[in-house]
């Protein structure tokens, strides 16, 4: 196959959660966006229904070869390679871990248990937060709460898109044992409306996800960079709001995403809560928050 070198399918502005928003200091935005471009481009390869599983794996190998300097074939990987070369403190590990997750998506379409899903999130979600923390020079002691928050975001996305993932890719991230407890199988996701049994299954997963969000909410106070602290507070606030929406609405037939105005409003709530909680006092000479 030709190595995938097309532009990613969407930009960071199309994501459900902030990616290098204006809260992030300008000197850090370029490298975070390079990481996003790499991740989005590789994810597009894994989601391409026109490619065979082997072609997808070959494409992901091409991303890795370009990132590690063995090839120049994939344009979407070149900005991150350059950013890593310019900052030796940053490791390619967090990008390579994402490729592990995308390879899993190519060959694995079911997850037996919550623990198995969390193992997937350790490669598909946790590396994103760890990379952003590393860019800001934050301590690895922040990783545990970051991992929890990022895993929560991943599961929220899975629950929002559970019907489309099953319909379009035959992927089911809802643990099979959680479905079995309610006496149903993956075919329940093909219905026009969630059955009471599926709703009960989703409720249990939302509860577990909510616990992850609360653990992840402890990230913001641990972050030294003032602007990143606000960003992480915003993300935790949005995650809390989305878990409430998922409890109230049916992802098989109702809108379970935040509109842009609603997301902006809840982001402001997150910023305000972070400031009121005393975040500014934790860092001497902290810069003013952007307007």
Residue pairs with C-beta under 8 A, 6 or more apart in sequence:
1 51
1 55
1 58
1 59
3 58
3 59
3 62
3 71
3 73
3 74
4 41
4 44
4 45
4 48
4 59
4 62
4 63
4 74
4 76
5 73
5 74
5 75
5 76
6 41
6 44
6 76
7 41
7 75
7 76
8 37
8 40
8 41
8 44
8 76
9 40
9 44
10 40
12 19
12 20
12 33
12 36
12 40
13 19
16 153
16 156
16 157
16 160
16 238
16 242
16 257
16 258
17 153
17 235
17 238
17 239
18 231
18 234
18 235
18 238
18 267
19 32
19 33
19 36
20 28
20 29
20 32
20 33
20 36
21 231
21 234
22 290
23 227
23 228
23 230
23 231
23 234
23 271
23 289
23 290
24 32
24 227
24 228
24 231
25 225
25 227
25 228
28 135
28 136
30 83
31 80
31 83
31 87
31 90
31 135
32 131
32 132
32 135
33 79
34 79
34 80
34 82
34 83
35 80
35 83
35 94
35 95
35 128
35 131
37 76
37 79
37 80
38 63
38 67
38 76
38 77
38 79
38 80
38 95
38 98
39 95
39 98
39 128
40 76
41 63
41 74
41 76
41 77
42 59
42 60
42 63
42 76
42 77
42 98
42 99
42 102
43 102
45 51
45 56
45 59
45 60
45 63
45 102
46 56
46 60
46 102
46 103
46 105
46 106
47 105
47 169
48 56
48 59
49 168
49 169
51 59
53 106
53 107
56 102
56 106
57 103
57 106
57 107
60 99
60 102
60 103
60 106
62 71
62 73
62 74
63 74
63 76
63 77
63 99
64 96
64 99
65 71
65 73
65 74
66 72
66 73
66 74
66 77
66 78
66 81
67 77
67 80
67 81
67 84
67 92
67 95
67 96
68 81
68 92
69 81
72 78
80 95
83 90
84 90
84 91
84 92
89 134
89 137
90 131
90 134
90 135
91 134
93 127
94 127
94 128
94 130
94 131
94 134
95 127
95 131
97 122
97 123
97 126
97 127
98 123
98 124
98 127
98 128
100 123
101 120
101 123
101 124
102 124
104 120
104 123
104 124
105 171
108 120
109 169
109 170
109 171
109 172
110 172
110 176
110 186
111 117
111 120
111 172
111 173
111 174
111 175
111 176
112 175
112 176
112 177
113 175
113 176
113 177
114 175
114 177
114 178
114 205
114 208
116 175
117 155
117 173
117 175
118 151
120 173
121 150
121 151
121 154
121 155
122 147
122 151
124 154
125 147
125 150
125 151
125 153
125 154
126 143
126 146
126 147
126 150
126 151
128 150
129 143
129 146
129 147
129 149
129 150
129 219
130 143
130 146
130 147
132 228
133 142
133 143
133 146
133 223
133 228
136 223
136 224
136 225
136 228
137 224
137 225
138 223
138 224
138 225
138 228
139 222
139 224
141 222
142 219
142 222
142 223
144 215
145 215
145 216
145 217
145 218
145 219
145 222
146 216
146 219
146 232
148 212
148 213
148 215
148 216
148 219
149 212
149 213
149 215
149 216
149 217
149 219
149 232
149 235
149 236
149 239
150 216
151 212
151 216
152 209
152 210
152 212
152 213
152 216
152 239
152 243
153 235
153 239
155 173
155 205
155 208
155 209
155 212
156 209
156 239
156 242
156 243
156 246
158 165
158 173
158 174
159 174
159 202
159 205
159 206
159 209
159 246
159 251
159 256
160 242
160 246
160 251
160 256
160 257
161 251
162 172
162 173
162 174
162 189
162 202
162 251
162 252
163 189
163 190
163 251
163 252
165 171
165 172
165 173
166 172
166 186
166 189
166 190
167 189
167 190
172 186
172 189
174 186
174 189
174 201
174 202
174 205
175 205
176 185
176 186
178 201
178 204
178 205
179 185
179 186
179 188
179 198
179 201
181 201
181 204
182 197
182 198
182 200
182 201
183 197
184 195
184 197
184 198
184 201
188 194
188 195
188 197
188 198
189 198
189 252
191 198
191 252
192 252
192 253
193 250
193 252
193 253
194 202
194 250
194 251
194 252
194 253
198 252
199 250
202 246
202 251
203 247
206 243
206 246
206 247
209 243
210 240
210 243
213 236
213 239
213 240
213 243
216 236
216 239
217 236
217 240
219 232
219 236
220 229
220 230
220 232
220 233
220 236
220 274
220 279
221 229
221 277
221 279
221 282
223 229
223 232
224 282
224 283
225 283
226 279
226 280
226 283
226 286
226 287
226 289
227 287
227 289
227 290
229 274
229 279
229 282
229 283
230 270
230 271
230 274
230 275
230 279
230 289
233 270
233 271
233 273
233 274
233 279
234 266
234 267
234 270
234 271
234 274
235 270
236 270
237 266
237 267
237 269
237 270
237 273
238 258
238 263
238 266
238 267
238 270
241 258
241 262
241 266
242 256
242 257
242 258
245 256
245 258
246 256
249 255
249 256
258 266
271 289
275 289
280 286
